[in-house]
Amino acid sequence: AQATELALSGLVPGLEYHLYMDSLENHTTGFADEAGTLAWTQDLVESHLIFIQTVPSTYLIADEENGKECTQIGDWDAGSKTCTLTTDVPTAIEIQSSGITLDGAGHTMSGSSSLTAGVNIPSAGNTKTNVTVKNLIIDGFKNGIYLADAKDCEIRGNTIMNASNNGIQLFAKGKDVAVDNIVTGNQILNSPYGIYAMRDANIFQRNTVRNTTYALDGNILGSFHNNNLIGNQYLANSLKGQTLSAGLPFGGNYWSSF
């Protein structure tokens, strides 16, 4: 079949819902019927990431004039493709171009668990490369920072707390993607899952994962060393053939419940 009818039940009757496909820019709305069901026609030609929110919300940052919507929440430097926040942001941010730097400058992003990610770096058929997300405080959301098929990106110096799913998720929709990313110096607090990854060519170092149900999840993390894992109920959910250390002088990690 090229398409099918999908219906999601258990929603609030009569409430407006916001449906997005692959990117927060692809936005449609619909109302749940009297039985609390939302129905739509879904294309099946390609795989898609679908997310549904109770509120329409995101800022889109791209390599365009003023960084697209960057100047609504910060300052845009076209030369370095850097968006530096100048205010707290009560919703999500999506990065739509390669080479973008999002500098939180210590500001806080906050949102409900109905929002897929605080910072969303989607693939949408176009793998993002050389994206940097740094110096943010992210409170809430389903995932703190979500990368789909991203390569050569850096997630650095962020504090992520109270996510309802993953603190940081590196998701691979296809083969040979979601690799060569560096995740360093971040704090992940009070989430069911701390770090989720699916490829063996990423680097995780000097991160702190604290007070989660599972500190680590996914198939393969890659290089994982010099991290602090403190007060987590379980160390890992599912890892395959993973060596959680590096050779000297780097060594291993600190585990409060080794």
Protein Blocks (a to p, Z undefined) as FASTA:
>chain_A
ZZdcdddehiaehiacdddehiaklccdddddfkopacddddfkbccdddddfbdcdddd
dddehhlmmmmnmccdfklopacdfbdcfbdcddfbghiacdeklpacdddfkbmbfbdc
dfkopacehiacehiaceejjblbdcehiahiacehiacehiakbfbdcddfbghiaihi
acehiacehifblbdcfbfkbccehiacehifblbgcjbnbjaehiacehiabfbfbdgh
iacbdddfkbpaddfbZZ
